Amino acid sequence: MKRVLTIVGLFGLLLLNSQKAQAQFSWNDEEKPLLYEAGISAGIMNCLTDLGGNAGRGAPFLKDLNIGNNRLNGSLYFSAIYKYMIGFRLEGTIGQVKAYDSILKDVAATSQGRYQRNLHFRSKIHEVSAVAELHLLTMFREFVLREDRNAEGPPRFSPYFLGGIGFFSFNPQASLRGNWINLEPLRTEGQGFSEYPDRTPYKLNGICIPLGAGIKYEVNPALGIRLEVIHRVLSTDYLDDVSTRYINPNVFQKYFSGVQLQNVMDLKSNDRVNPGGPDGTYRKSEGGRRGDPTDTDAYFTLNLKFGLTIGGGRRVNSALRQVQCPTRF
C-alpha cells in the first residue's frame, strides 16, 4: 500500500496546482460530446464471508459486517463519458481483506458456535474491471428538461449508478506459529479428495460483478472528485477458504505428509473446546457445519477518487463561451 499512498501524494501535488492549470484551460466554441478522464483513488476495503460477523446466526450483507476489519485499497482508472451522461471505465484495484471468528468473543454465547470455530484469514485482492456509469441527473436534464438543457452547463454535482464485470485474484492465508501460510494447497474441506468427489479444488481467481453508486463534483474544468461505493458479487465461496462442512481429519494423512500434514492438523486443532456447545450450529466433527455454501462471499470498497479531464470542453451558456477562465470557477 506504500506505493498507493505515494501515488496519492503525487496526485495531491497536481491538485494544489489545479488553479494555475485552470487559467490555461481553453474553451471550445463547439461542444465535444466525448470527454476522457484519468485518475486515482484511495479508500477502505472490507468483505462479507463466513467468518466473523455479529451475534446470532450468520446473515448475508450488512448484518454481519465487522467495521473493524476495514483495510486500505487503491486504484488507477481511465474513463470516457458521453455528454456527461453515460460513461465507460477501466480500473485496476489493489487491496486486502480479512476476517476472524475471535471478534465474536463478547457475544460468544449467541454466536451459534462461530466463536468456538475459531477460524481466521487474510487475503490480498487484485482486480481489473470494466464498468458503465449512468449519470441520472444529467440524463434527466437532457431528456426531460429539454428547453433548459442549453441554459447552463451540466450540474457540478452528478450522482450516478454503475455496474459491470471484473476479474479478480485472491489467496487466503492463516497465521500459524508466527507465519502466514497459504490455505488453498491444504484442501481444508477435502477438495480433490476421492472420499469427497463433490468437492473440487477452487481457483485463486474468478469473475466478479461490481455494482455501486457514487457522486461526482466538478471542482473546475480540469478536476473532478468522486465519492463511490462498489459491492462485488463473486463467483466463489472460498474467499476465506471456508464454504461447507468438516471432513474426517484422518483423511489428511492419506494425501499429506511432513510440513503440510503438520500445518493442516495444527489448523484443525485450533478449534476451541466443545465447538458449538450443546445447541451450537457449527461443529468440528465430520459432517458438522463449517460454513454456509448457499451464500457466496463478497467484498466492497468505499473510495475517494480524483480525476483529471483530458481534452474536450464543458458545455456553458453563450455568455460564458467568450470567457477563457469563467469567474464562477
C-alpha positions as CSV (number, residue, x, y, z in Angstrom):
1,M,0.0,0.0,0.0
2,K,3.0,2.3,0.3
3,R,3.1,2.6,-3.5
4,V,-0.6,3.6,-3.5
5,L,-0.1,6.2,-0.8
6,T,2.9,7.6,-2.7
7,I,0.8,7.9,-5.9
8,V,-1.9,9.6,-3.9
9,G,0.6,12.1,-2.6
10,L,2.0,12.9,-6.0
11,F,-1.5,13.4,-7.3
12,G,-2.2,15.8,-4.4
13,L,0.6,18.0,-5.7
14,L,-1.2,18.2,-9.0
15,L,-4.4,19.3,-7.2
16,L,-2.5,22.1,-5.5
17,N,-1.6,23.4,-8.9
18,S,-5.0,23.0,-10.4
19,Q,-5.8,26.7,-10.1
20,K,-2.8,27.5,-12.3
21,A,-3.7,24.9,-14.8
22,Q,-7.2,26.4,-14.9
23,A,-6.0,29.7,-16.2
24,Q,-4.6,28.0,-19.2
25,F,-7.8,26.0,-20.0
26,S,-9.3,26.8,-23.4
27,W,-13.0,26.6,-24.1
28,N,-14.1,25.2,-27.4
29,D,-16.9,27.0,-29.2
30,E,-18.4,23.7,-30.2
31,E,-19.4,21.1,-27.7
32,K,-17.3,18.0,-27.7
33,P,-19.6,15.1,-26.7
34,L,-16.9,12.7,-25.6
35,L,-14.6,13.6,-22.6
36,Y,-11.8,11.5,-21.1
37,E,-10.7,11.2,-17.5
38,A,-7.7,9.6,-15.8
39,G,-7.4,9.4,-12.1
40,I,-6.6,7.6,-8.9
41,S,-8.5,6.6,-5.8
42,A,-7.9,5.5,-2.2
43,G,-10.2,4.3,0.5
44,I,-11.3,1.2,2.5
45,M,-11.9,-2.4,1.5
46,N,-13.9,-4.9,3.6
47,C,-15.5,-8.3,3.0
48,L,-18.6,-10.4,3.8
49,T,-17.7,-14.0,4.2
50,D,-18.4,-17.0,6.5
51,L,-16.0,-15.8,9.2
52,G,-16.6,-13.2,11.9
53,G,-19.9,-11.4,12.0
54,N,-22.2,-10.5,14.8
55,A,-24.5,-12.1,17.4
56,G,-26.9,-14.8,16.4
57,R,-26.9,-16.9,13.2
58,G,-24.8,-15.8,10.3
59,A,-26.7,-13.5,7.9
60,P,-26.0,-12.1,4.5
61,F,-25.0,-8.5,3.7
62,L,-24.6,-5.7,6.3
63,K,-25.9,-7.6,9.4
64,D,-22.6,-9.5,9.7
65,L,-20.3,-6.6,8.7
66,N,-17.4,-6.0,11.0
67,I,-16.3,-2.4,10.5
68,G,-13.1,-3.0,12.4
69,N,-11.8,-5.2,9.5
70,N,-11.6,-2.2,7.1
71,R,-8.3,-2.3,5.2
72,L,-6.7,0.2,2.7
73,N,-7.1,-0.1,-1.0
74,G,-6.2,2.0,-4.0
75,S,-6.8,2.1,-7.8
76,L,-5.9,3.7,-11.1
77,Y,-8.6,4.3,-13.7
78,F,-9.3,5.7,-17.1
79,S,-12.8,6.6,-18.3
80,A,-14.7,8.1,-21.2
81,I,-18.0,9.8,-20.8
82,Y,-20.5,10.8,-23.5
83,K,-22.3,14.2,-22.9
84,Y,-21.8,13.9,-19.2
85,M,-24.5,11.1,-19.2
86,I,-23.1,7.7,-20.0
87,G,-19.5,6.7,-19.1
88,F,-17.3,3.6,-19.6
89,R,-14.4,3.0,-17.2
90,L,-11.4,0.6,-17.0
91,E,-9.9,0.3,-13.5
92,G,-7.2,-1.6,-11.6
93,T,-7.6,-2.1,-7.9
94,I,-5.3,-3.5,-5.2
95,G,-6.3,-4.1,-1.6
96,Q,-6.6,-6.6,1.2
97,V,-9.4,-8.2,3.2
98,K,-9.5,-10.1,6.5
99,A,-11.9,-11.7,9.0
100,Y,-11.7,-13.7,12.2
101,D,-14.1,-15.5,14.5
102,S,-12.4,-14.3,17.7
103,I,-14.1,-10.9,17.1
104,L,-17.2,-12.6,18.4
105,K,-15.8,-13.0,21.9
106,D,-18.2,-10.6,23.6
107,V,-21.2,-12.4,22.0
108,A,-19.8,-16.0,22.1
109,A,-22.9,-17.4,23.8
110,T,-25.1,-16.3,20.9
111,S,-22.7,-16.9,18.0
112,Q,-24.1,-20.4,17.3
113,G,-20.6,-21.9,17.7
114,R,-18.8,-19.5,15.3
115,Y,-16.6,-18.1,18.1
116,Q,-15.7,-21.7,19.1
117,R,-14.9,-22.5,15.5
118,N,-12.0,-20.0,15.8
119,L,-11.1,-19.6,12.1
120,H,-9.5,-16.6,10.5
121,F,-8.0,-15.5,7.2
122,R,-6.5,-12.6,5.3
123,S,-6.1,-12.2,1.5
124,K,-4.6,-9.7,-0.9
125,I,-7.0,-8.7,-3.7
126,H,-6.1,-7.7,-7.2
127,E,-8.9,-6.7,-9.6
128,V,-9.3,-5.4,-13.1
129,S,-12.8,-4.2,-14.0
130,A,-14.8,-2.6,-16.8
131,V,-17.9,-0.7,-15.7
132,A,-20.6,1.6,-17.2
133,E,-21.8,4.7,-15.4
134,L,-25.2,6.3,-15.7
135,H,-25.4,9.9,-14.6
136,L,-29.1,10.2,-14.0
137,L,-29.3,13.9,-13.1
138,T,-27.7,14.9,-16.4
139,M,-29.8,12.5,-18.3
140,F,-32.9,13.9,-16.7
141,R,-32.0,17.5,-17.6
142,E,-31.1,16.4,-21.2
143,F,-34.2,14.4,-22.0
144,V,-36.9,15.8,-19.7
145,L,-36.0,19.5,-19.3
146,R,-35.0,19.9,-22.9
147,E,-35.9,23.5,-23.0
148,D,-33.3,24.2,-20.3
149,R,-30.5,22.0,-21.4
150,N,-28.5,24.8,-23.1
151,A,-29.2,27.4,-20.4
152,E,-26.1,26.4,-18.4
153,G,-23.5,23.7,-18.3
154,P,-24.0,20.3,-16.8
155,P,-24.5,20.1,-13.0
156,R,-21.4,20.4,-10.8
157,F,-22.8,17.6,-8.7
158,S,-23.6,14.4,-10.6
159,P,-24.9,11.3,-8.8
160,Y,-24.6,8.1,-10.8
161,F,-25.0,4.3,-10.7
162,L,-22.6,1.8,-12.1
163,G,-22.3,-1.8,-13.0
164,G,-20.0,-4.0,-15.0
165,I,-17.8,-7.1,-14.9
166,G,-14.3,-7.7,-13.4
167,F,-11.6,-10.3,-13.0
168,F,-10.0,-10.7,-9.5
169,S,-7.4,-12.8,-7.8
170,F,-7.1,-13.7,-4.1
171,N,-5.1,-16.1,-1.9
172,P,-6.5,-16.9,1.6
173,Q,-3.9,-17.3,4.3
174,A,-3.9,-18.1,8.0
175,S,-1.4,-17.4,10.8
176,L,0.3,-20.4,12.2
177,R,3.3,-20.5,14.6
178,G,4.1,-16.9,13.7
179,N,3.9,-17.4,9.9
180,W,1.2,-16.8,7.4
181,I,0.6,-19.9,5.3
182,N,-1.4,-20.4,2.1
183,L,-4.7,-22.3,2.8
184,E,-5.7,-23.4,-0.7
185,P,-3.0,-26.1,-1.1
186,L,-4.1,-27.7,2.2
187,R,-7.6,-28.7,0.9
188,T,-9.1,-27.9,4.3
189,E,-12.6,-29.1,3.2
190,G,-11.4,-32.2,1.2
191,Q,-11.3,-30.5,-2.2
192,G,-9.9,-33.0,-4.7
193,F,-10.0,-36.0,-2.3
194,S,-11.6,-39.2,-3.6
195,E,-13.6,-39.5,-0.4
196,Y,-15.4,-36.3,-1.2
197,P,-16.0,-36.4,-5.0
198,D,-18.4,-33.4,-5.0
199,R,-15.7,-31.0,-3.7
200,T,-13.4,-29.8,-6.4
201,P,-10.3,-27.6,-5.8
202,Y,-11.2,-23.9,-6.0
203,K,-9.3,-21.4,-8.2
204,L,-7.5,-18.4,-6.9
205,N,-9.1,-16.1,-9.4
206,G,-12.5,-15.6,-10.8
207,I,-15.2,-13.3,-12.2
208,C,-16.8,-10.5,-10.1
209,I,-19.7,-8.3,-10.8
210,P,-19.2,-4.7,-9.5
211,L,-22.4,-2.8,-8.6
212,G,-22.4,0.5,-6.9
213,A,-23.2,4.2,-6.8
214,G,-21.3,7.5,-6.4
215,I,-21.4,11.2,-6.7
216,K,-19.1,13.4,-8.7
217,Y,-18.2,17.0,-8.1
218,E,-16.6,19.1,-10.8
219,V,-14.1,21.4,-9.0
220,N,-13.1,23.1,-12.2
221,P,-13.0,22.1,-15.9
222,A,-9.9,20.0,-15.4
223,L,-10.5,18.4,-12.0
224,G,-13.3,16.1,-10.7
225,I,-13.7,14.5,-7.3
226,R,-15.9,11.4,-6.6
227,L,-17.1,9.5,-3.6
228,E,-18.0,6.0,-4.6
229,V,-19.1,2.7,-3.0
230,I,-18.8,-0.6,-5.0
231,H,-20.0,-4.0,-3.9
232,R,-18.6,-7.1,-5.7
233,V,-20.7,-10.2,-6.3
234,L,-18.2,-13.0,-6.5
235,S,-18.2,-16.3,-8.4
236,T,-16.6,-18.2,-5.4
237,D,-17.5,-19.0,-1.8
238,Y,-13.8,-19.6,-0.9
239,L,-12.5,-16.1,-0.5
240,D,-11.9,-17.1,3.2
241,D,-11.2,-20.8,2.4
242,V,-14.5,-21.7,4.2
243,S,-17.6,-22.9,2.5
244,T,-19.3,-26.2,3.6
245,R,-18.8,-29.0,6.1
246,Y,-15.9,-30.6,8.1
247,I,-14.3,-33.8,6.8
248,N,-12.8,-36.7,8.7
249,P,-9.4,-35.3,9.8
250,N,-7.8,-38.7,9.5
251,V,-8.2,-38.5,5.7
252,F,-5.4,-35.8,5.5
253,Q,-2.8,-38.4,6.4
254,K,-3.6,-40.2,3.1
255,Y,-2.8,-37.1,1.0
256,F,-0.2,-35.1,3.0
257,S,3.0,-35.7,4.9
258,G,5.7,-33.7,6.6
259,V,5.2,-30.0,7.0
260,Q,1.9,-29.9,5.0
261,L,0.3,-32.6,7.2
262,Q,1.6,-30.8,10.3
263,N,0.1,-27.5,9.1
264,V,-3.3,-28.8,8.3
265,M,-3.6,-30.8,11.6
266,D,-2.5,-27.7,13.6
267,L,-5.1,-25.6,11.9
268,K,-7.7,-28.2,12.8
269,S,-6.7,-28.3,16.4
270,N,-7.2,-24.5,16.7
271,D,-10.9,-25.0,17.3
272,R,-11.8,-24.1,20.8
273,V,-13.1,-26.8,23.3
274,N,-16.5,-28.2,22.6
275,P,-17.1,-26.2,19.4
276,G,-20.7,-25.2,19.0
277,G,-21.7,-26.0,22.6
278,P,-24.8,-28.1,23.3
279,D,-27.0,-26.1,21.0
280,G,-24.4,-24.8,18.5
281,T,-24.7,-24.9,14.8
282,Y,-21.0,-25.2,13.9
283,R,-19.3,-28.4,14.9
284,K,-15.8,-29.7,14.3
285,S,-16.9,-33.4,13.8
286,E,-17.1,-34.9,10.3
287,G,-20.2,-33.6,8.6
288,G,-20.5,-30.7,11.1
289,R,-21.2,-27.3,9.6
290,R,-18.1,-25.3,8.9
291,G,-19.5,-22.7,6.5
292,D,-22.6,-21.8,4.5
293,P,-22.4,-22.8,0.8
294,T,-25.7,-21.2,0.0
295,D,-24.2,-17.6,0.0
296,T,-21.1,-16.8,-1.9
297,D,-18.6,-14.4,-0.5
298,A,-18.3,-10.7,-1.4
299,Y,-16.1,-7.7,-0.8
300,F,-16.7,-4.0,-1.3
301,T,-14.8,-0.6,-1.4
302,L,-15.6,2.9,-0.3
303,N,-13.2,5.3,-2.2
304,L,-12.5,8.9,-2.8
305,K,-11.4,9.5,-6.4
306,F,-9.5,12.3,-8.1
307,G,-9.7,12.6,-11.8
308,L,-8.1,14.9,-14.4
309,T,-10.1,15.7,-17.6
310,I,-8.1,15.0,-20.8
311,G,-9.2,17.1,-23.8
312,G,-12.7,18.3,-24.6
313,G,-14.7,21.2,-23.3
314,R,-17.5,21.8,-20.9
315,R,-21.0,23.0,-22.1
316,V,-21.6,26.5,-21.0
317,N,-24.1,29.3,-21.9
318,S,-23.4,31.8,-24.6
319,A,-22.3,34.5,-22.2
320,L,-19.5,32.3,-20.9
321,R,-18.3,31.0,-24.2
322,Q,-16.3,34.1,-24.8
323,V,-14.6,33.9,-21.4
324,Q,-11.4,31.9,-21.2
325,C,-11.5,31.5,-17.4
326,P,-15.0,31.7,-16.0
327,T,-15.3,33.6,-12.8
328,R,-17.6,31.0,-11.2
329,F,-14.7,28.6,-11.0
